[in-house]
Every structure is written in C-alpha cells, then in structure tokens.
Amino acid sequence: MYRKVEDLSLEDRIKLNRKILNDLVSRSSTLCYFFGFAFTIYSFTSFDIIRPFKPDLTLWDNFWPRVIFNGLPFLLLARWLGRHKQNTKVKAYTAMISIPLIFVAACFIHAWPVMWKGGGALYTYVHGANIYIITMTLIIISPPTRFLIIQIATFLLAFMLPLALILAQWKENLTLVKTFVGDFAIIFLVTGFTANQFFKLRLRVALSDIETRKSASLFLGSHLADAIYDEKKDLLKGYTQAGSILALDIRGYTNFVHNSTPEVAKAFMRGYHELVSKTIGQWGGYIHKSSGDGHVISFGVMEKEEDLSDVPGIEKEQVSANERKMNHILVHSTTAFEEIVRGFDLLKKQHKVTVQMLVGAGLSFGEIEVLVRGDEKYHKELDVDGESIVRAVRLESYSKFLNKTISDDSSFLVISPEFEKAIEPKHGIRICYTQTKETAVRDYPWIKFVYFRQWKHNRPRSSVQAA
C-alpha cells in the first residue's frame, strides 16, 4: 500500500496532484456559490444591525453594494472555477486569494467605516459572523499546506491588519481588543490545524484510490478502470474508429507442453504472459483477449478520437491523419513484436527449452468497433469487433505457410496490404505474393500479397534491418 507520496511513480504523482487540485477547485466553486447567495441575503438581514449606528442608511444603500461587490463576484468566481478551461493550478491560487478579498470587500461596505468613525460597538455584532465565515472557508476548502498558508496570509493581511488598526483607536475598551486577539489567534491556529488534518485525510483517501485503481487496471485495463472509477459512462459506450489488431500465437506450444514437466510449462507461460503484457503496454497497445498461448491486441483503438466528420474541408486532413496513425502503429507494433521475440528467446534459454518454438503474428488495419458485451445483472466485458480482427487471425495463421516456404526456424509477423503506404525500407519488411489458391490467405482470396517481418532465431538481431 502507498504510505507516502514519495512511494508513487512520477506518472502517479502527476495524477494525484491533478486530482487534489481538481477537488480543491471544485470545493472552492461550491463554497463560492453558497457565499454568493448568502451575501445577497445578508444585504437584507444586516440592514437592521447597521442602521442603529448609521440612521440615514436605506435598504437600497445596503442592498446594491453587497450584490455588486460580494454576491456577484462570488457567483462569477464560482462559475469561472467550475467551467472555465483555465489551468487548474491557476484556478487554485486564484481561489485562495480571491475568496478572502471578496469577504473583505463586504467589511468595507458600511461596517468598517462605521467602526472607524466611532461605532466600535458594531464589532460585537459582526464578530461571530466573521469567525463563522473564516472557519467555514478554511475547513470546507481544506487545501494543501502551501495553499492553506497563502489563504491564511491573505486573511491576515487583508482582514486582520485593517481591523486591528480600527480597533487600536479604542484603547479604552480593552475588551474588544482582547476578544479580537484571543479569538482570532485560536481560530487561525485551531482551524488551520484542523483544515490541514482534513487535507491529510483526503490525501490518504486519494492514495488508497490510486492503489485500488492500479490493482484493478492490471485486470481490467486502464481504459475500463478509468471508466468505472471516474464514472465516465461515455467511455463505456460503443464507438468505431480506425485502428490495428495484432494477433499473436506460439508455434510448437503443444509439443512443448507434451515434452516438459507441468512446472516448467507453467513457469514458461507465466514469464511469456508477463513479457507480452509489459511489452504491449510500453508500446501503447491494449490486450483484449489472452487464451493459452494466444493474444488479441489492439493499437490506436482504446483512446477514443474526437469526431470531426462534420467540419467542412476536413476530409483531406483526416486522410493525412490516418496515414500518420498507420505509420505510428506500424512502428510500434513491429517494435513490440521484435521485443517479444527477443524476450521469447531469453525465456527459452532460461527454462532450457529444447523443442522448437516460434512466434506467429498477424497485423491488420481497419475500422474497429469498441463495445460492451454481456448481461447487465451477471457479467459484462469490454470487447472489440470488426472484420480486421478476423483478418489479423488469418494473417497470423498464414505465418505457418511462411515457415514452410521461407524458413522453419523463424518467427514471422504477417502484415496486411493496408499498410502499403506506411512501409519504408528501414522497417526491414519484405513482400510475399499470394497469387495461387495454395498460397492464398484463408477466407481472403482478394489479398494478392502480404508483407512480413522475419526474426531468424539462430541469428538474432538487435535492430530492424532489411531482410
């Protein structure tokens, strides 16, 4: 379990900081909405309190300044904090400074001028409300320490210092001064400490949430875990977009199981699944299915893209974007395949595997549908659907043909013709024509040629070279 922020990875620290700031801004926005309406109502309730000290005061004179300088600023600040796309850290700093300043503006409306001119007794009427507002602000927001210091410092400079100057002229009434100093010393110390403890509690909850989410993402995948924990129902809705499917399978796996002890077979497959999971994750892929020695993996599918089809003149840009995406996927998938096969060789040496085992893979590109399958009451799963999946599996199976005709000691990644524009000589990819019935890809007679990437196991290479 994560006990400290220092235990987190850099990526998780960034996520934690973002969550803390988002929650801080959200609480500040809610508090500002409350203050906006509360100070508007206060323009009516404070009239009878102030009027004995200022007989010529009218209800209108008490109403409009508080609405313009208190109620409206709080409501505008609340809306800006909640909806504006400004940097979250900027919002947090703005809230810490602005909330005390808007509160101080309320003090300048009649109350402090009356007290300055001799109505010191008015302080006894507003003292309780001042304590309540400051306490409420610090406790509800309960910001991280650096933000808490900024907020308390703003209250001290903008509220406490002017009020101290006003009360200083009433030296004959030490009760007011003692009440002021004693109460606010206790308020800032106790409330500041309590607010800091609330923040630490929220921090522990956030750390626990990250740990739980991380554990869940190992089984559900980060996409599904984020959809569930963040309650982002849109992520669970079906959508279709261009992407790639990589199908992986081990050649000679059955023979290996028959000629190995159960312990060796289990240990090897545990290492192989860890290898595939780590490599695919590092190169931006997503494992949808893993059954025995087979995997179905997607690239460029699980991050939903914004639909821009209704934007005038976007067609050419989308074609260009798809070509860039295809090239990106090709580089990532071929590199992932290379690293998996390299790790596969190391696993065979580690477990002293003597039987021949190879890796076969098929890579296709096309429209892929992401959807949720299953029964609402029993079991649901995130799945992918589309002709590209079948084609990737058939291409993976076609690698057996390449083992027979090109090399029986090589692993092959068979690549669909859709990648033609993305393939460059530096990728080390060759072409194989499938013009006869015997050499055709099963169920795909229209495919006249395929590309392939070869890894010869008796001569492993550390980088992609032309075959």
C-alpha positions, 0 to 999 in steps of 0.5 A: 500500500502507498504510505507516502507520496514519495512511494508513487511513480512520477506518472502517479504523482502527476495524477494525484496532484491533478486530482487534489487540485481538481477537488480543491477547485471544485470545493472552492466553486461550491463554497463560492456559490453558497457565499454568493447567495448568502451575501445577497441575503445578508444585504437584507438581514444586516440592514437592521444591525447597521442602521442603529449606528448609521440612521440615514442608511436605506435598504437600497444603500445596503442592498446594491453594494453587497450584490455588486461587490460580494454576491456577484463576484462570488457567483462569477468566481464560482462559475469561472472555477467550475467551467472555465478551461483555465489551468487548474493550478491557476484556478487554485491560487486564484481561489485562495486569494480571491475568496478572502478579498471578496469577504473583505470587500463586504467589511468595507461596505458600511461596517468598517467605516462605521467602526472607524468613525466611532461605532466600535460597538458594531464589532460585537455584532459582526464578530461571530459572523466573521469567525463563522465565515473564516472557519467555514472557508478554511475547513470546507476548502481544506487545501494543501499546506502551501495553499492553506498558508497563502489563504491564511496570509491573505486573511491576515493581511487583508482582514486582520491588519485593517481591523486591528488598526480600527480597533487600536483607536479604542484603547479604552475598551480593552475588551474588544481588543482582547476578544479580537486577539484571543479569538482570532489567534485560536481560530487561525491556529485551531482551524488551520490545524484542523483544515490541514488534518482534513487535507491529510485525510483526503490525501490518504483517501486519494492514495488508497484510490490510486492503489485500488485503481492500479490493482484493478487496471492490471485486470481490467485495463486502464481504459475500463478502470478509468471508466468505472472509477471516474464514472465516465459512462461515455467511455463505456459506450460503443464507438468505431474508429480506425485502428490495428489488431495484432494477433499473436500465437506460439508455434510448437506450444503443444509439443512443448507442453507434451515434452516438459514437466507441468512446472516448467510449462507453467513457469514458461507461460507465466514469464511469456504472459508477463513479457507480452503484457509489459511489452504491449503496454510500453508500446501503447497497445491494449490486450483484449483477449489472452487464451493459452498461448494466444493474444488479441491486441489492439493499437490506436483503438482504446483512446477514443478520437474526437469526431470531426466528420462534420467540419467542412474541408476536413476530409483531406486532413483526416486522410493525412491523419490516418496515414500518420496513425498507420505509420505510428502503429506500424512502428510500434507494433513491429517494435513490440513484436521484435521485443517479444521475440527477443524476450521469447528467446531469453525465456527459452534459454532460461527454462532450457527449452529444447523443442522448437518454438516460434512466434506467429503474428498477424497485423491488420488495419481497419475500422474497429468497433469498441463495445460492451458485451454481456448481461447487465445483472451477471457479467459484462466485458469490454470487447472489440469487433470488426472484420480486421480482427478476423483478418489479423487471425488469418494473417497470423495463421498464414505465418505457418505457410511462411515457415514452410516456404521461407524458413522453419526456424523463424518467427514471422509477423504477417502484415496486411496490404493496408499498410502499403503506404506506411512501409519504408525500407528501414522497417526491414519488411519484405513482400510475399505474393499470394497469387495461387489458391495454395498460397492464398490467405484463408477466407481472403482470396482478394489479398494478392500479397502480404508483407512480413517481418522475419526474426531468424532465431539462430541469428538474432538481431538487435535492430530492424534491418532489411531482410 
